[in-house]
Amino acid sequence: MTSILSSVTRIATKRRVAVMLVGIGALAALAPTVSARLQAAPTNSAEPTISGSPAQGQTLTAAPGTWTGDPTFAYQWLRCPPSGGASDGADCATIGVTTASYVVAAGDVGFRLRVKVTATNADGQTAAVSNATVAVTTQAGPPNTAPPTITGTTVVGEALTANPGTWTGAGITFAYLWSRCDATGAACVDITTATQSTYTLVTADGGKTLRVKVTGTNTTGSNAVTSAQSAVVTTAPAPPSTGCPTGTGPIKVDTISPPARLLIDKQQIVPSPVTRSTQTIRIRFHVSACTGRSVEGALVYATPTPYQQFSATEQPTGADGWALLTMRRLRFFPASNQQQLLVVFARARKPGEDLLGGISTRRLVSFPVRLGG
């Protein structure tokens, strides 16, 4: 009996151990998944910032900072003690403004302001708080009640226009300064040469956003307010190449490339008509490209067909686009006693290119023949 009880006890113990191991293994398998999901929540690598003058009646603008996780942002403005309060805003009062811009109120004078940005994506949310502004002062310069805005198409080569926003007061003049920011509107760098109300986007702006700072000045002083960031600047696709050089007038053949093609568009022969006694013919061919522009340096080859009526030859075109080919009579002219036309195969090409490729062209032309008396 004692032996039986001992065996049962050992079996039960082994089963409990097996169940525990299975449970531990399941938890271990779940742990990476849980950890991965927690790591996918937004993380902040550069804290939010506040731009603008912290004075009564002025507009402050928040930039969300730099985040991972492709989040959306929510804003909460905070009124903090004169010391600036805790870095996380724990001892600051919520003002109740949840937009990216905030017009400083009379109740803010003497306090310092922060903005809390909450970043949210499908895996969670994270909050970050800006540094505190300096202590809010009474009004300096003309008050701004609506921040500047930017209009225009955010494509390289296009022009953006700054609207100064809404201001109160008399005799206000405006100065502008554009800045280039990252895709989220943070890490802005002033474009020191861009000081007009319009700005033409350049290659360096691709993938970036733009802001504009407008400084309003009157007899009460100056006040600077910065716009929200523009949309991300994109690069326009390059127009399809024509293969033609710019400008007008004659062009050299080596400046032409596909898809442009040469064109034999005129021909002349001396003598005309060709007679039974003709020993030499001189044929002129004109070559053009790119909507009728004469081409210099194209090689023009020509031979009558059927062959062996007059010799084949190849000559370059001059600055006027004309090539002169001189051909001597061979033994098979005329091709028949009823011949009325001399058919000539002509080809124009760019030196060094494949005879059947590149910008080359070819055509058949004919000239009158009179064999009778």
C-alpha positions in Angstrom: 0.0 0.0 0.0 2.8 2.4 0.9 4.5 1.8 -2.5 1.2 2.5 -4.3 0.7 5.8 -2.5 4.3 6.8 -3.2 3.9 6.2 -7.0 0.6 8.2 -7.1 2.4 11.1 -5.3 5.3 11.1 -7.8 2.9 11.1 -10.8 0.8 14.0 -9.4 4.0 16.0 -8.7 5.2 15.5 -12.3 1.9 16.7 -13.7 1.9 19.8 -11.6 5.5 20.6 -12.8 4.4 20.1 -16.4 1.4 22.4 -16.1 3.6 25.1 -14.5 6.2 24.8 -17.3 3.5 25.1 -20.0 2.1 28.2 -18.2 5.5 29.8 -18.0 6.1 29.1 -21.7 2.8 30.7 -22.6 3.7 33.8 -20.6 7.1 34.0 -22.2 5.5 33.7 -25.7 3.1 36.5 -24.9 5.7 38.8 -23.3 7.3 39.9 -26.6 3.9 40.7 -28.1 2.9 42.9 -25.2 6.3 44.5 -25.2 6.2 45.2 -28.9 2.8 46.8 -28.7 4.0 49.0 -25.8 7.0 50.1 -27.8 4.8 51.1 -30.8 3.2 53.9 -28.8 4.5 57.4 -29.8 7.8 58.5 -28.3 9.1 62.0 -28.1 12.7 62.8 -29.0 12.5 66.6 -29.1 10.1 68.4 -26.8 7.3 70.8 -28.0 8.2 74.5 -28.5 6.4 77.8 -28.2 7.0 80.7 -30.6 5.8 84.2 -30.3 6.0 87.0 -27.7 4.6 86.2 -24.3 2.9 89.5 -23.7 -0.8 90.3 -23.2 -2.7 90.3 -26.4 0.0 88.5 -28.4 -0.4 85.1 -30.2 1.7 82.2 -29.2 2.1 79.2 -31.5 3.0 75.6 -30.4 5.0 73.2 -32.5 4.5 69.6 -31.4 8.2 68.6 -31.3 9.6 65.4 -32.8 7.9 62.1 -32.4 7.9 58.5 -33.7 4.9 56.4 -34.4 3.1 58.7 -36.9 0.8 60.2 -34.2 -1.9 62.9 -34.2 -1.6 65.7 -31.7 -3.8 67.4 -29.1 -2.8 70.6 -27.3 -3.4 71.9 -23.8 -2.1 75.3 -22.7 -1.0 75.7 -19.1 -0.5 78.7 -16.8 2.4 78.0 -14.5 3.9 79.7 -11.5 6.5 82.6 -12.0 9.2 80.0 -11.3 8.1 78.0 -14.3 6.7 75.2 -12.2 7.4 71.5 -12.7 8.8 70.4 -16.0 5.9 68.1 -16.6 3.4 70.9 -15.8 2.0 69.0 -12.8 1.7 72.2 -10.7 0.4 74.4 -13.6 -3.2 75.4 -14.2 -5.1 74.3 -17.3 -6.2 77.3 -19.3 -8.8 75.5 -21.3 -7.4 76.3 -24.8 -6.8 73.2 -26.9 -5.6 74.7 -30.2 -2.1 75.1 -31.5 -2.2 78.8 -31.0 -3.1 80.9 -28.0 -3.8 84.6 -27.5 -2.2 85.7 -24.2 -4.8 86.9 -21.8 -4.6 89.6 -19.1 -4.8 86.9 -16.4 -1.5 85.5 -17.7 0.5 88.6 -16.8 3.2 87.7 -14.3 2.9 83.9 -14.9 4.8 81.7 -17.3 3.1 79.5 -20.0 3.7 76.0 -21.2 1.9 73.8 -23.7 1.2 70.1 -23.2 1.1 68.0 -26.4 -0.5 64.6 -26.3 0.5 62.3 -29.2 -1.8 59.4 -30.1 -1.7 56.5 -32.4 -3.3 53.1 -32.6 -1.0 51.7 -29.9 -1.5 54.3 -27.2 -0.7 57.9 -26.3 2.2 59.8 -24.8 2.4 63.4 -23.5 5.2 65.9 -23.5 5.4 69.4 -22.1 7.3 72.4 -23.5 9.7 74.5 -21.6 8.1 77.5 -19.9 8.0 80.9 -21.5 9.5 83.9 -19.8 7.1 85.7 -17.5 4.2 87.2 -19.4 4.3 91.0 -19.6 1.7 93.6 -20.4 1.1 94.4 -24.0 4.2 95.2 -26.2 3.6 96.3 -29.8 0.3 95.9 -31.7 -1.7 93.0 -30.6 -2.2 90.1 -33.0 -5.6 88.4 -32.7 -5.2 85.8 -35.6 -1.8 84.4 -36.5 -0.3 84.7 -40.0 -1.3 82.2 -42.7 0.5 80.8 -45.7 -1.2 80.2 -49.1 0.0 78.6 -52.3 1.0 75.3 -53.7 3.7 73.5 -51.8 5.6 72.2 -54.8 9.3 73.1 -55.6 9.3 76.1 -58.0 5.9 77.4 -56.9 5.5 80.6 -54.8 4.0 80.8 -51.3 2.3 84.0 -50.0 2.2 85.1 -46.4 -1.0 86.8 -45.0 0.0 88.8 -41.9 -3.0 87.8 -39.9 -5.2 90.1 -37.9 -3.8 92.9 -35.8 -5.3 95.8 -33.8 -3.8 99.3 -33.6 -2.9 102.1 -36.0 0.0 102.6 -38.2 1.2 99.0 -38.3 4.0 98.0 -40.7 4.9 94.4 -41.3 8.3 92.6 -41.7 8.5 88.9 -42.8 11.0 86.1 -42.2 10.5 82.6 -43.7 11.9 79.5 -42.0 12.4 75.9 -43.2 11.2 73.2 -40.8 11.1 69.4 -40.6 8.0 67.5 -41.8 6.2 68.1 -38.4 6.9 71.8 -38.3 9.7 71.6 -35.8 13.5 72.1 -36.0 13.0 75.4 -37.9 15.9 77.3 -39.4 15.5 80.9 -40.7 16.0 81.5 -44.4 17.8 84.8 -43.9 17.4 85.9 -47.5 13.6 85.3 -47.5 12.2 88.5 -46.1 9.3 89.3 -48.4 5.7 88.4 -48.2 6.2 85.9 -51.0 8.7 83.0 -51.2 9.5 80.8 -54.1 10.2 77.2 -53.1 13.6 75.8 -54.0 15.0 72.3 -54.1 16.3 72.4 -50.5 12.6 72.8 -49.4 11.6 69.3 -50.7 10.3 67.1 -47.9 10.2 70.1 -45.5 7.5 72.5 -44.2 7.7 76.3 -44.1 6.7 78.8 -41.5 6.7 82.6 -41.7 7.3 85.0 -38.9 5.5 88.3 -39.2 6.7 91.3 -37.1 4.1 94.0 -36.6 5.5 97.4 -35.5 3.9 100.7 -34.6 4.5 103.4 -32.0 3.8 101.0 -29.1 6.7 98.7 -30.2 7.1 95.5 -32.1 5.4 92.1 -31.9 6.4 88.9 -33.8 4.0 86.1 -34.5 4.8 82.9 -36.4 2.4 81.0 -38.6 1.5 77.3 -38.5 3.6 75.1 -40.7 2.7 74.7 -44.4 2.0 71.3 -45.9 5.1 69.2 -46.8 6.8 70.5 -49.9 7.0 68.0 -52.8 9.0 68.0 -56.0 7.1 68.4 -59.3 7.9 65.6 -61.8 10.3 66.7 -64.5 8.6 67.5 -67.8 9.3 64.8 -70.4 12.5 65.4 -72.4 12.0 66.6 -76.0 15.7 65.9 -76.9 15.9 69.4 -78.3 18.2 72.2 -77.1 16.7 75.4 -75.9 16.5 78.6 -78.0 15.7 79.2 -81.6 17.5 79.1 -84.9 20.0 76.5 -86.4 21.2 73.8 -84.1 24.2 71.4 -84.1 23.4 67.7 -84.5 25.4 66.7 -81.4 22.9 68.8 -79.2 20.0 66.6 -80.3 19.0 63.4 -78.6 16.0 61.0 -78.7 13.0 61.3 -78.7 13.8 64.1 -81.2 14.3 62.9 -84.8 16.0 64.3 -87.8 13.8 65.2 -90.8 14.8 65.4 -94.5 12.3 68.0 -95.5 13.6 69.5 -98.8 15.5 68.3 -101.8 16.8 69.7 -105.1 18.6 68.2 -108.1 20.7 69.6 -110.9 20.2 69.0 -113.8 16.4 68.8 -113.8 15.2 66.8 -115.5 17.9 64.1 -115.7 18.4 63.1 -119.3 20.0 60.2 -121.2 23.2 62.2 -121.7 23.6 63.3 -118.0 26.9 62.2 -116.6 26.9 63.9 -113.1 24.0 64.9 -110.8 24.2 67.2 -107.8 21.5 66.7 -105.2 21.0 69.0 -102.2 19.1 67.8 -99.1 17.9 69.9 -96.2 17.8 68.4 -92.7 15.8 69.9 -89.8 14.7 68.9 -86.3 12.9 70.3 -83.3 10.0 72.0 -85.2 11.8 73.1 -88.3 15.2 74.2 -87.0 18.0 73.7 -89.5 20.6 71.1 -88.4 24.3 71.5 -88.8 26.7 68.5 -88.9 24.2 65.7 -89.8 25.6 63.2 -92.3 23.4 62.7 -95.3 23.8 59.5 -97.4 22.0 59.0 -100.7 21.9 56.3 -103.4 19.6 55.9 -106.4 17.5 52.7 -106.5 17.8 50.4 -108.3 21.5 50.6 -107.6 24.3 51.2 -110.0 22.7 54.1 -111.8 24.7 56.9 -110.0 27.3 56.6 -107.3 26.3 56.6 -103.7 27.9 59.2 -101.4 27.6 60.8 -97.9 28.2 64.4 -96.9 27.6 66.6 -93.8 25.1 69.5 -93.6 26.3 73.0 -93.3 25.1 75.7 -90.9 22.1 76.3 -93.1 21.1 72.6 -92.9 21.9 71.8 -96.5 24.2 69.0 -97.7 25.4 68.8 -101.3 26.0 65.3 -102.8 27.7 64.9 -106.2 27.1 61.6 -107.9 28.6 60.3 -111.2 26.8 58.2 -113.7 27.3 54.4 -113.6 26.5 51.7 -116.2 22.9 50.9 -115.2 21.4 54.3 -116.0 18.8 54.5 -117.3 17.3 51.5 -115.6 14.9 51.1 -118.5 14.1 52.9 -121.7 10.7 53.9 -120.2 12.2 55.4 -117.0 10.5 58.6 -116.0 11.7 59.0 -112.4 15.0 58.7 -110.6 14.2 57.3 -107.2 16.8 58.1 -104.5 17.1 56.6 -101.0 18.3 59.2 -98.5 19.3 58.9 -94.9 20.3 61.5 -92.3 22.1 60.6 -89.1 24.1 61.8 -86.2 27.8 60.8 -86.4 28.7 57.9 -84.2 25.1 56.7 -83.7 23.8 53.3 -84.9 22.6 53.6 -88.5 19.2 52.2 -87.5 18.8 54.0 -84.1 19.3 57.3 -82.3 17.9 60.3 -84.1 18.4 59.0 -87.7 15.8 59.3 -90.4 15.4 58.0 -93.9 13.1 58.5 -96.9 12.6 57.9 -100.6 12.5 60.9 -103.0 12.2 61.1 -106.7 13.3 63.4 -109.5 12.0 63.6 -113.1 13.8 61.8 -115.9 13.4 62.6 -119.6 15.0 60.1 -122.0 13.4 61.2 -125.2 14.6 64.0 -127.5 
